[in-house]
Amino acid sequence: MTLRFRARARGPLVVSVPAGPDGAPLPVEVLRPDGSAIDVAGRAQLLFCRCGRTRSAPLCDGAHNGCDFEKPE
């Protein structure tokens, strides 16, 4: 099982969560900047903001589409 991180060009950091023996994604804990937990149970893929404009930090909400964010993969 491998946890994979991939930066999308002009987009978020994509984290692919491996599946456990039952086929469901393994548990992952994601914390907001204030330390509170975000419910990501059952998600096979997590998208983390790289542009800094998201309203749902640290997760991506697509805000990069409306700005001039440019970063390579």
mmCIF file of the N, C-alpha and C atoms, coordinates in Angstrom:
data_MODEL
# 
_entry.id   MODEL 
# 
loop_
_atom_site.group_PDB 
_atom_site.id 
_atom_site.type_symbol 
_atom_site.label_atom_id 
_atom_site.label_alt_id 
_atom_site.label_comp_id 
_atom_site.label_asym_id 
_atom_site.label_entity_id 
_atom_site.label_seq_id 
_atom_site.pdbx_PDB_ins_code 
_atom_site.Cartn_x 
_atom_site.Cartn_y 
_atom_site.Cartn_z 
_atom_site.occupancy 
_atom_site.B_iso_or_equiv 
_atom_site.pdbx_formal_charge 
_atom_site.auth_seq_id 
_atom_site.auth_comp_id 
_atom_site.auth_asym_id 
_atom_site.auth_atom_id 
_atom_site.pdbx_PDB_model_num 
ATOM 1   N N  . MET A 1 1  ? 0.838   -1.182 0.000   1.00 0.00 ? 1  MET A N  1 
ATOM 2   C CA . MET A 1 1  ? 0.000   0.000  0.000   1.00 0.00 ? 1  MET A CA 1 
ATOM 3   C C  . MET A 1 1  ? 0.880   1.241  0.000   1.00 0.00 ? 1  MET A C  1 
ATOM 4   N N  . THR A 1 2  ? 0.545   2.161  -0.876  1.00 0.00 ? 2  THR A N  1 
ATOM 5   C CA . THR A 1 2  ? 1.349   3.354  -1.025  1.00 0.00 ? 2  THR A CA 1 
ATOM 6   C C  . THR A 1 2  ? 0.462   4.590  -1.013  1.00 0.00 ? 2  THR A C  1 
ATOM 7   N N  . LEU A 1 3  ? 0.843   5.562  -0.229  1.00 0.00 ? 3  LEU A N  1 
ATOM 8   C CA . LEU A 1 3  ? 0.180   6.856  -0.212  1.00 0.00 ? 3  LEU A CA 1 
ATOM 9   C C  . LEU A 1 3  ? 0.890   7.696  -1.262  1.00 0.00 ? 3  LEU A C  1 
ATOM 10  N N  . ARG A 1 4  ? 0.142   8.167  -2.279  1.00 0.00 ? 4  ARG A N  1 
ATOM 11  C CA . ARG A 1 4  ? 0.770   8.897  -3.379  1.00 0.00 ? 4  ARG A CA 1 
ATOM 12  C C  . ARG A 1 4  ? 0.404   10.371 -3.343  1.00 0.00 ? 4  ARG A C  1 
ATOM 13  N N  . PHE A 1 5  ? 1.400   11.207 -3.579  1.00 0.00 ? 5  PHE A N  1 
ATOM 14  C CA . PHE A 1 5  ? 1.240   12.650 -3.659  1.00 0.00 ? 5  PHE A CA 1 
ATOM 15  C C  . PHE A 1 5  ? 1.635   13.078 -5.067  1.00 0.00 ? 5  PHE A C  1 
ATOM 16  N N  . ARG A 1 6  ? 0.791   13.905 -5.677  1.00 0.00 ? 6  ARG A N  1 
ATOM 17  C CA . ARG A 1 6  ? 1.112   14.407 -7.017  1.00 0.00 ? 6  ARG A CA 1 
ATOM 18  C C  . ARG A 1 6  ? 0.602   15.839 -7.134  1.00 0.00 ? 6  ARG A C  1 
ATOM 19  N N  . ALA A 1 7  ? 1.451   16.727 -7.554  1.00 0.00 ? 7  ALA A N  1 
ATOM 20  C CA . ALA A 1 7  ? 1.054   18.122 -7.753  1.00 0.00 ? 7  ALA A CA 1 
ATOM 21  C C  . ALA A 1 7  ? 0.551   18.274 -9.180  1.00 0.00 ? 7  ALA A C  1 
ATOM 22  N N  . ARG A 1 8  ? -0.671  18.762 -9.310  1.00 0.00 ? 8  ARG A N  1 
ATOM 23  C CA . ARG A 1 8  ? -1.207  19.033 -10.638 1.00 0.00 ? 8  ARG A CA 1 
ATOM 24  C C  . ARG A 1 8  ? -0.695  20.389 -11.110 1.00 0.00 ? 8  ARG A C  1 
ATOM 25  N N  . ALA A 1 9  ? -0.344  20.471 -12.381 1.00 0.00 ? 9  ALA A N  1 
ATOM 26  C CA . ALA A 1 9  ? 0.077   21.755 -12.948 1.00 0.00 ? 9  ALA A CA 1 
ATOM 27  C C  . ALA A 1 9  ? -1.073  22.740 -12.800 1.00 0.00 ? 9  ALA A C  1 
ATOM 28  N N  . ARG A 1 10 ? -0.787  23.932 -12.287 1.00 0.00 ? 10 ARG A N  1 
ATOM 29  C CA . ARG A 1 10 ? -1.778  24.980 -12.086 1.00 0.00 ? 10 ARG A CA 1 
ATOM 30  C C  . ARG A 1 10 ? -2.960  24.503 -11.235 1.00 0.00 ? 10 ARG A C  1 
ATOM 31  N N  . GLY A 1 11 ? -2.718  23.558 -10.341 1.00 0.00 ? 11 GLY A N  1 
ATOM 32  C CA . GLY A 1 11 ? -3.804  23.034 -9.523  1.00 0.00 ? 11 GLY A CA 1 
ATOM 33  C C  . GLY A 1 11 ? -3.338  22.510 -8.179  1.00 0.00 ? 11 GLY A C  1 
ATOM 34  N N  . PRO A 1 12 ? -4.182  21.690 -7.537  1.00 0.00 ? 12 PRO A N  1 
ATOM 35  C CA . PRO A 1 12 ? -3.916  21.232 -6.186  1.00 0.00 ? 12 PRO A CA 1 
ATOM 36  C C  . PRO A 1 12 ? -2.886  20.104 -6.090  1.00 0.00 ? 12 PRO A C  1 
ATOM 37  N N  . LEU A 1 13 ? -2.515  19.824 -4.862  1.00 0.00 ? 13 LEU A N  1 
ATOM 38  C CA . LEU A 1 13 ? -1.719  18.647 -4.546  1.00 0.00 ? 13 LEU A CA 1 
ATOM 39  C C  . LEU A 1 13 ? -2.719  17.510 -4.358  1.00 0.00 ? 13 LEU A C  1 
ATOM 40  N N  . VAL A 1 14 ? -2.571  16.445 -5.127  1.00 0.00 ? 14 VAL A N  1 
ATOM 41  C CA . VAL A 1 14 ? -3.496  15.312 -5.092  1.00 0.00 ? 14 VAL A CA 1 
ATOM 42  C C  . VAL A 1 14 ? -2.873  14.200 -4.255  1.00 0.00 ? 14 VAL A C  1 
ATOM 43  N N  . VAL A 1 15 ? -3.617  13.731 -3.263  1.00 0.00 ? 15 VAL A N  1 
ATOM 44  C CA . VAL A 1 15 ? -3.168  12.620 -2.434  1.00 0.00 ? 15 VAL A CA 1 
ATOM 45  C C  . VAL A 1 15 ? -4.106  11.451 -2.686  1.00 0.00 ? 15 VAL A C  1 
ATOM 46  N N  . SER A 1 16 ? -3.550  10.349 -3.188  1.00 0.00 ? 16 SER A N  1 
ATOM 47  C CA . SER A 1 16 ? -4.329  9.137  -3.412  1.00 0.00 ? 16 SER A CA 1 
ATOM 48  C C  . SER A 1 16 ? -4.192  8.249  -2.184  1.00 0.00 ? 16 SER A C  1 
ATOM 49  N N  . VAL A 1 17 ? -5.325  7.936  -1.577  1.00 0.00 ? 17 VAL A N  1 
ATOM 50  C CA . VAL A 1 17 ? -5.345  7.143  -0.342  1.00 0.00 ? 17 VAL A CA 1 
ATOM 51  C C  . VAL A 1 17 ? -5.469  5.668  -0.717  1.00 0.00 ? 17 VAL A C  1 
ATOM 52  N N  . PRO A 1 18 ? -4.550  4.826  -0.264  1.00 0.00 ? 18 PRO A N  1 
ATOM 53  C CA . PRO A 1 18 ? -4.634  3.406  -0.596  1.00 0.00 ? 18 PRO A CA 1 
ATOM 54  C C  . PRO A 1 18 ? -5.826  2.742  0.076   1.00 0.00 ? 18 PRO A C  1 
ATOM 55  N N  . ALA A 1 19 ? -6.263  1.664  -0.532  1.00 0.00 ? 19 ALA A N  1 
ATOM 56  C CA . ALA A 1 19 ? -7.386  0.898  0.012   1.00 0.00 ? 19 ALA A CA 1 
ATOM 57  C C  . ALA A 1 19 ? -6.882  -0.165 0.974   1.00 0.00 ? 19 ALA A C  1 
ATOM 58  N N  . GLY A 1 20 ? -7.705  -0.449 1.962   1.00 0.00 ? 20 GLY A N  1 
ATOM 59  C CA . GLY A 1 20 ? -7.407  -1.511 2.912   1.00 0.00 ? 20 GLY A CA 1 
ATOM 60  C C  . GLY A 1 20 ? -7.861  -2.851 2.361   1.00 0.00 ? 20 GLY A C  1 
ATOM 61  N N  . PRO A 1 21 ? -7.770  -3.900 3.159   1.00 0.00 ? 21 PRO A N  1 
ATOM 62  C CA . PRO A 1 21 ? -8.148  -5.236 2.713   1.00 0.00 ? 21 PRO A CA 1 
ATOM 63  C C  . PRO A 1 21 ? -9.611  -5.343 2.282   1.00 0.00 ? 21 PRO A C  1 
ATOM 64  N N  . ASP A 1 22 ? -10.464 -4.486 2.830   1.00 0.00 ? 22 ASP A N  1 
ATOM 65  C CA . ASP A 1 22 ? -11.888 -4.532 2.475   1.00 0.00 ? 22 ASP A CA 1 
ATOM 66  C C  . ASP A 1 22 ? -12.208 -3.702 1.234   1.00 0.00 ? 22 ASP A C  1 
ATOM 67  N N  . GLY A 1 23 ? -11.191 -3.047 0.665   1.00 0.00 ? 23 GLY A N  1 
ATOM 68  C CA . GLY A 1 23 ? -11.382 -2.242 -0.531  1.00 0.00 ? 23 GLY A CA 1 
ATOM 69  C C  . GLY A 1 23 ? -11.703 -0.788 -0.255  1.00 0.00 ? 23 GLY A C  1 
ATOM 70  N N  . ALA A 1 24 ? -11.999 -0.456 0.983   1.00 0.00 ? 24 ALA A N  1 
ATOM 71  C CA . ALA A 1 24 ? -12.302 0.929  1.350   1.00 0.00 ? 24 ALA A CA 1 
ATOM 72  C C  . ALA A 1 24 ? -11.004 1.687  1.603   1.00 0.00 ? 24 ALA A C  1 
ATOM 73  N N  . PRO A 1 25 ? -10.987 3.006  1.340   1.00 0.00 ? 25 PRO A N  1 
ATOM 74  C CA . PRO A 1 25 ? -9.781  3.791  1.614   1.00 0.00 ? 25 PRO A CA 1 
ATOM 75  C C  . PRO A 1 25 ? -9.392  3.709  3.089   1.00 0.00 ? 25 PRO A C  1 
ATOM 76  N N  . LEU A 1 26 ? -8.096  3.643  3.339   1.00 0.00 ? 26 LEU A N  1 
ATOM 77  C CA . LEU A 1 26 ? -7.605  3.613  4.714   1.00 0.00 ? 26 LEU A CA 1 
ATOM 78  C C  . LEU A 1 26 ? -7.929  4.925  5.416   1.00 0.00 ? 26 LEU A C  1 
ATOM 79  N N  . PRO A 1 27 ? -8.027  4.901  6.742   1.00 0.00 ? 27 PRO A N  1 
ATOM 80  C CA . PRO A 1 27 ? -8.312  6.132  7.472   1.00 0.00 ? 27 PRO A CA 1 
ATOM 81  C C  . PRO A 1 27 ? -7.172  7.143  7.345   1.00 0.00 ? 27 PRO A C  1 
ATOM 82  N N  . VAL A 1 28 ? -7.560  8.406  7.197   1.00 0.00 ? 28 VAL A N  1 
ATOM 83  C CA . VAL A 1 28 ? -6.608  9.509  7.097   1.00 0.00 ? 28 VAL A CA 1 
ATOM 84  C C  . VAL A 1 28 ? -7.136  10.634 7.975   1.00 0.00 ? 28 VAL A C  1 
ATOM 85  N N  . GLU A 1 29 ? -6.242  11.305 8.676   1.00 0.00 ? 29 GLU A N  1 
ATOM 86  C CA . GLU A 1 29 ? -6.645  12.451 9.485   1.00 0.00 ? 29 GLU A CA 1 
ATOM 87  C C  . GLU A 1 29 ? -6.119  13.716 8.819   1.00 0.00 ? 29 GLU A C  1 
ATOM 88  N N  . VAL A 1 30 ? -7.020  14.663 8.580   1.00 0.00 ? 30 VAL A N  1 
ATOM 89  C CA . VAL A 1 30 ? -6.661  15.955 7.997   1.00 0.00 ? 30 VAL A CA 1 
ATOM 90  C C  . VAL A 1 30 ? -7.109  17.031 8.973   1.00 0.00 ? 30 VAL A C  1 
ATOM 91  N N  . LEU A 1 31 ? -6.200  17.962 9.272   1.00 0.00 ? 31 LEU A N  1 
ATOM 92  C CA . LEU A 1 31 ? -6.497  19.023 10.222  1.00 0.00 ? 31 LEU A CA 1 
ATOM 93  C C  . LEU A 1 31 ? -6.524  20.383 9.541   1.00 0.00 ? 31 LEU A C  1 
ATOM 94  N N  . ARG A 1 32 ? -7.453  21.226 9.969   1.00 0.00 ? 32 ARG A N  1 
ATOM 95  C CA . ARG A 1 32 ? -7.513  22.620 9.510   1.00 0.00 ? 32 ARG A CA 1 
ATOM 96  C C  . ARG A 1 32 ? -6.371  23.389 10.167  1.00 0.00 ? 32 ARG A C  1 
ATOM 97  N N  . PRO A 1 33 ? -6.099  24.611 9.680   1.00 0.00 ? 33 PRO A N  1 
ATOM 98  C CA . PRO A 1 33 ? -5.041  25.412 10.294  1.00 0.00 ? 33 PRO A CA 1 
ATOM 99  C C  . PRO A 1 33 ? -5.223  25.629 11.793  1.00 0.00 ? 33 PRO A C  1 
ATOM 100 N N  . ASP A 1 34 ? -6.483  25.625 12.269  1.00 0.00 ? 34 ASP A N  1 
ATOM 101 C CA . ASP A 1 34 ? -6.727  25.823 13.703  1.00 0.00 ? 34 ASP A CA 1 
ATOM 102 C C  . ASP A 1 34 ? -6.621  24.529 14.512  1.00 0.00 ? 34 ASP A C  1 
ATOM 103 N N  . GLY A 1 35 ? -6.323  23.406 13.827  1.00 0.00 ? 35 GLY A N  1 
ATOM 104 C CA . GLY A 1 35 ? -6.145  22.131 14.507  1.00 0.00 ? 35 GLY A CA 1 
ATOM 105 C C  . GLY A 1 35 ? -7.383  21.266 14.561  1.00 0.00 ? 35 GLY A C  1 
ATOM 106 N N  . SER A 1 36 ? -8.528  21.760 14.116  1.00 0.00 ? 36 SER A N  1 
ATOM 107 C CA . SER A 1 36 ? -9.753  20.953 14.127  1.00 0.00 ? 36 SER A CA 1 
ATOM 108 C C  . SER A 1 36 ? -9.728  19.961 12.962  1.00 0.00 ? 36 SER A C  1 
ATOM 109 N N  . ALA A 1 37 ? -10.373 18.830 13.171  1.00 0.00 ? 37 ALA A N  1 
ATOM 110 C CA . ALA A 1 37 ? -10.366 17.759 12.175  1.00 0.00 ? 37 ALA A CA 1 
ATOM 111 C C  . ALA A 1 37 ? -11.393 18.004 11.071  1.00 0.00 ? 37 ALA A C  1 
ATOM 112 N N  . ILE A 1 38 ? -11.052 17.556 9.872   1.00 0.00 ? 38 ILE A N  1 
ATOM 113 C CA . ILE A 1 38 ? -11.948 17.594 8.721   1.00 0.00 ? 38 ILE A CA 1 
ATOM 114 C C  . ILE A 1 38 ? -12.365 16.158 8.444   1.00 0.00 ? 38 ILE A C  1 
ATOM 115 N N  . ASP A 1 39 ? -13.650 15.938 8.251   1.00 0.00 ? 39 ASP A N  1 
ATOM 116 C CA . ASP A 1 39 ? -14.139 14.588 7.960   1.00 0.00 ? 39 ASP A CA 1 
ATOM 117 C C  . ASP A 1 39 ? -13.830 14.232 6.508   1.00 0.00 ? 39 ASP A C  1 
ATOM 118 N N  . VAL A 1 40 ? -12.890 13.338 6.302   1.00 0.00 ? 40 VAL A N  1 
ATOM 119 C CA . VAL A 1 40 ? -12.521 12.877 4.964   1.00 0.00 ? 40 VAL A CA 1 
ATOM 120 C C  . VAL A 1 40 ? -12.710 11.357 4.855   1.00 0.00 ? 40 VAL A C  1 
ATOM 121 N N  . ALA A 1 41 ? -13.481 10.801 5.763   1.00 0.00 ? 41 ALA A N  1 
ATOM 122 C CA . ALA A 1 41 ? -13.696 9.353  5.794   1.00 0.00 ? 41 ALA A CA 1 
ATOM 123 C C  . ALA A 1 41 ? -14.239 8.851  4.462   1.00 0.00 ? 41 ALA A C  1 
ATOM 124 N N  . GLY A 1 42 ? -13.656 7.788  3.977   1.00 0.00 ? 42 GLY A N  1 
ATOM 125 C CA . GLY A 1 42 ? -14.121 7.143  2.762   1.00 0.00 ? 42 GLY A CA 1 
ATOM 126 C C  . GLY A 1 42 ? -13.631 7.761  1.465   1.00 0.00 ? 42 GLY A C  1 
ATOM 127 N N  . ARG A 1 43 ? -12.864 8.823  1.539   1.00 0.00 ? 43 ARG A N  1 
ATOM 128 C CA . ARG A 1 43 ? -12.365 9.458  0.310   1.00 0.00 ? 43 ARG A CA 1 
ATOM 129 C C  . ARG A 1 43 ? -11.111 8.739  -0.181  1.00 0.00 ? 43 ARG A C  1 
ATOM 130 N N  . ALA A 1 44 ? -11.116 8.389  -1.445  1.00 0.00 ? 44 ALA A N  1 
ATOM 131 C CA . ALA A 1 44 ? -9.962  7.727  -2.049  1.00 0.00 ? 44 ALA A CA 1 
ATOM 132 C C  . ALA A 1 44 ? -8.954  8.732  -2.565  1.00 0.00 ? 44 ALA A C  1 
ATOM 133 N N  . GLN A 1 45 ? -9.378  9.996  -2.682  1.00 0.00 ? 45 GLN A N  1 
ATOM 134 C CA . GLN A 1 45 ? -8.489  11.036 -3.180  1.00 0.00 ? 45 GLN A CA 1 
ATOM 135 C C  . GLN A 1 45 ? -8.765  12.325 -2.420  1.00 0.00 ? 45 GLN A C  1 
ATOM 136 N N  . LEU A 1 46 ? -7.700  13.003 -2.029  1.00 0.00 ? 46 LEU A N  1 
ATOM 137 C CA . LEU A 1 46 ? -7.798  14.280 -1.334  1.00 0.00 ? 46 LEU A CA 1 
ATOM 138 C C  . LEU A 1 46 ? -7.070  15.331 -2.156  1.00 0.00 ? 46 LEU A C  1 
ATOM 139 N N  . LEU A 1 47 ? -7.661  16.517 -2.259  1.00 0.00 ? 47 LEU A N  1 
ATOM 140 C CA . LEU A 1 47 ? -7.060  17.605 -3.028  1.00 0.00 ? 47 LEU A CA 1 
ATOM 141 C C  . LEU A 1 47 ? -6.709  18.733 -2.072  1.00 0.00 ? 47 LEU A C  1 
ATOM 142 N N  . PHE A 1 48 ? -5.427  19.074 -1.999  1.00 0.00 ? 48 PHE A N  1 
ATOM 143 C CA . PHE A 1 48 ? -4.942  20.113 -1.101  1.00 0.00 ? 48 PHE A CA 1 
ATOM 144 C C  . PHE A 1 48 ? -4.566  21.366 -1.893  1.00 0.00 ? 48 PHE A C  1 
ATOM 145 N N  . CYS A 1 49 ? -4.990  22.521 -1.386  1.00 0.00 ? 49 CYS A N  1 
ATOM 146 C CA . CYS A 1 49 ? -4.764  23.809 -2.040  1.00 0.00 ? 49 CYS A CA 1 
ATOM 147 C C  . CYS A 1 49 ? -3.279  24.128 -2.126  1.00 0.00 ? 49 CYS A C  1 
ATOM 148 N N  . ARG A 1 50 ? -2.866  24.660 -3.281  1.00 0.00 ? 50 ARG A N  1 
ATOM 149 C CA . ARG A 1 50 ? -1.508  25.179 -3.449  1.00 0.00 ? 50 ARG A CA 1 
ATOM 150 C C  . ARG A 1 50 ? -1.511  26.662 -3.778  1.00 0.00 ? 50 ARG A C  1 
ATOM 151 N N  . CYS A 1 51 ? -2.678  27.217 -4.151  1.00 0.00 ? 51 CYS A N  1 
ATOM 152 C CA . CYS A 1 51 ? -2.707  28.626 -4.560  1.00 0.00 ? 51 CYS A CA 1 
ATOM 153 C C  . CYS A 1 51 ? -2.927  29.578 -3.383  1.00 0.00 ? 51 CYS A C  1 
ATOM 154 N N  . GLY A 1 52 ? -3.453  29.073 -2.271  1.00 0.00 ? 52 GLY A N  1 
ATOM 155 C CA . GLY A 1 52 ? -3.678  29.900 -1.097  1.00 0.00 ? 52 GLY A CA 1 
ATOM 156 C C  . GLY A 1 52 ? -4.993  30.662 -1.087  1.00 0.00 ? 52 GLY A C  1 
ATOM 157 N N  . ARG A 1 53 ? -5.846  30.444 -2.068  1.00 0.00 ? 53 ARG A N  1 
ATOM 158 C CA . ARG A 1 53 ? -7.108  31.189 -2.146  1.00 0.00 ? 53 ARG A CA 1 
ATOM 159 C C  . ARG A 1 53 ? -8.325  30.389 -1.723  1.00 0.00 ? 53 ARG A C  1 
ATOM 160 N N  . THR A 1 54 ? -8.158  29.142 -1.355  1.00 0.00 ? 54 THR A N  1 
ATOM 161 C CA . THR A 1 54 ? -9.286  28.306 -0.970  1.00 0.00 ? 54 THR A CA 1 
ATOM 162 C C  . THR A 1 54 ? -9.998  28.853 0.263   1.00 0.00 ? 54 THR A C  1 
ATOM 163 N N  . ARG A 1 55 ? -11.285 28.619 0.321   1.00 0.00 ? 55 ARG A N  1 
ATOM 164 C CA . ARG A 1 55 ? -12.061 28.971 1.517   1.00 0.00 ? 55 ARG A CA 1 
ATOM 165 C C  . ARG A 1 55 ? -12.253 27.760 2.415   1.00 0.00 ? 55 ARG A C  1 
ATOM 166 N N  . SER A 1 56 ? -11.719 26.621 2.004   1.00 0.00 ? 56 SER A N  1 
ATOM 167 C CA . SER A 1 56 ? -11.856 25.399 2.794   1.00 0.00 ? 56 SER A CA 1 
ATOM 168 C C  . SER A 1 56 ? -10.495 24.819 3.143   1.00 0.00 ? 56 SER A C  1 
ATOM 169 N N  . ALA A 1 57 ? -9.554  25.678 3.524   1.00 0.00 ? 57 ALA A N  1 
ATOM 170 C CA . ALA A 1 57 ? -8.181  25.261 3.836   1.00 0.00 ? 57 ALA A CA 1 
ATOM 171 C C  . ALA A 1 57 ? -8.167  24.128 4.847   1.00 0.00 ? 57 ALA A C  1 
ATOM 172 N N  . PRO A 1 58 ? -7.309  23.162 4.615   1.00 0.00 ? 58 PRO A N  1 
ATOM 173 C CA . PRO A 1 58 ? -6.267  23.082 3.597   1.00 0.00 ? 58 PRO A CA 1 
ATOM 174 C C  . PRO A 1 58 ? -6.732  22.426 2.293   1.00 0.00 ? 58 PRO A C  1 
ATOM 175 N N  . LEU A 1 59 ? -8.012  22.068 2.193   1.00 0.00 ? 59 LEU A N  1 
ATOM 176 C CA . LEU A 1 59 ? -8.499  21.403 0.994   1.00 0.00 ? 59 LEU A CA 1 
ATOM 177 C C  . LEU A 1 59 ? -8.763  22.399 -0.131  1.00 0.00 ? 59 LEU A C  1 
ATOM 178 N N  . CYS A 1 60 ? -8.631  21.919 -1.351  1.00 0.00 ? 60 CYS A N  1 
ATOM 179 C CA . CYS A 1 60 ? -8.857  22.746 -2.538  1.00 0.00 ? 60 CYS A CA 1 
ATOM 180 C C  . CYS A 1 60 ? -10.358 22.880 -2.781  1.00 0.00 ? 60 CYS A C  1 
ATOM 181 N N  . ASP A 1 61 ? -10.792 24.096 -3.131  1.00 0.00 ? 61 ASP A N  1 
ATOM 182 C CA . ASP A 1 61 ? -12.189 24.314 -3.505  1.00 0.00 ? 61 ASP A CA 1 
ATOM 183 C C  . ASP A 1 61 ? -12.317 24.815 -4.937  1.00 0.00 ? 61 ASP A C  1 
ATOM 184 N N  . GLY A 1 62 ? -11.227 24.741 -5.702  1.00 0.00 ? 62 GLY A N  1 
ATOM 185 C CA . GLY A 1 62 ? -11.236 25.161 -7.094  1.00 0.00 ? 62 GLY A CA 1 
ATOM 186 C C  . GLY A 1 62 ? -10.944 26.632 -7.305  1.00 0.00 ? 62 GLY A C  1 
ATOM 187 N N  . ALA A 1 63 ? -10.603 27.358 -6.242  1.00 0.00 ? 63 ALA A N  1 
ATOM 188 C CA . ALA A 1 63 ? -10.339 28.793 -6.351  1.00 0.00 ? 63 ALA A CA 1 
ATOM 189 C C  . ALA A 1 63 ? -9.210  29.110 -7.324  1.00 0.00 ? 63 ALA A C  1 
ATOM 190 N N  . HIS A 1 64 ? -8.300  28.169 -7.547  1.00 0.00 ? 64 HIS A N  1 
ATOM 191 C CA . HIS A 1 64 ? -7.186  28.395 -8.471  1.00 0.00 ? 64 HIS A CA 1 
ATOM 192 C C  . HIS A 1 64 ? -7.673  28.649 -9.900  1.00 0.00 ? 64 HIS A C  1 
ATOM 193 N N  . ASN A 1 65 ? -8.884  28.203 -10.211 1.00 0.00 ? 65 ASN A N  1 
ATOM 194 C CA . ASN A 1 65 ? -9.427  28.401 -11.557 1.00 0.00 ? 65 ASN A CA 1 
ATOM 195 C C  . ASN A 1 65 ? -9.747  29.867 -11.840 1.00 0.00 ? 65 ASN A C  1 
ATOM 196 N N  . GLY A 1 66 ? -9.955  30.662 -10.794 1.00 0.00 ? 66 GLY A N  1 
ATOM 197 C CA . GLY A 1 66 ? -10.300 32.061 -10.981 1.00 0.00 ? 66 GLY A CA 1 
ATOM 198 C C  . GLY A 1 66 ? -9.165  33.022 -10.708 1.00 0.00 ? 66 GLY A C  1 
ATOM 199 N N  . CYS A 1 67 ? -7.940  32.525 -10.690 1.00 0.00 ? 67 CYS A N  1 
ATOM 200 C CA . CYS A 1 67 ? -6.797  33.406 -10.433 1.00 0.00 ? 67 CYS A CA 1 
ATOM 201 C C  . CYS A 1 67 ? -5.663  33.049 -11.376 1.00 0.00 ? 67 CYS A C  1 
ATOM 202 N N  . ASP A 1 68 ? -4.569  33.738 -11.268 1.00 0.00 ? 68 ASP A N  1 
ATOM 203 C CA . ASP A 1 68 ? -3.427  33.505 -12.153 1.00 0.00 ? 68 ASP A CA 1 
ATOM 204 C C  . ASP A 1 68 ? -2.421  32.541 -11.565 1.00 0.00 ? 68 ASP A C  1 
ATOM 205 N N  . PHE A 1 69 ? -2.878  31.581 -10.777 1.00 0.00 ? 69 PHE A N  1 
ATOM 206 C CA . PHE A 1 69 ? -1.995  30.613 -10.137 1.00 0.00 ? 69 PHE A CA 1 
ATOM 207 C C  . PHE A 1 69 ? -1.256  29.796 -11.199 1.00 0.00 ? 69 PHE A C  1 
ATOM 208 N N  . GLU A 1 70 ? 0.055   29.788 -11.123 1.00 0.00 ? 70 GLU A N  1 
ATOM 209 C CA . GLU A 1 70 ? 0.894   29.033 -12.056 1.00 0.00 ? 70 GLU A CA 1 
ATOM 210 C C  . GLU A 1 70 ? 1.978   28.307 -11.270 1.00 0.00 ? 70 GLU A C  1 
ATOM 211 N N  . LYS A 1 71 ? 1.899   27.009 -11.224 1.00 0.00 ? 71 LYS A N  1 
ATOM 212 C CA . LYS A 1 71 ? 2.949   26.169 -10.650 1.00 0.00 ? 71 LYS A CA 1 
ATOM 213 C C  . LYS A 1 71 ? 3.044   24.907 -11.491 1.00 0.00 ? 71 LYS A C  1 
ATOM 214 N N  . PRO A 1 72 ? 4.231   24.394 -11.691 1.00 0.00 ? 72 PRO A N  1 
ATOM 215 C CA . PRO A 1 72 ? 4.381   23.163 -12.472 1.00 0.00 ? 72 PRO A CA 1 
ATOM 216 C C  . PRO A 1 72 ? 3.962   21.939 -11.665 1.00 0.00 ? 72 PRO A C  1 
ATOM 217 N N  . GLU A 1 73 ? 3.890   20.823 -12.347 1.00 0.00 ? 73 GLU A N  1 
ATOM 218 C CA . GLU A 1 73 ? 3.595   19.566 -11.656 1.00 0.00 ? 73 GLU A CA 1 
ATOM 219 C C  . GLU A 1 73 ? 4.724   19.222 -10.729 1.00 0.00 ? 73 GLU A C  1 
# 
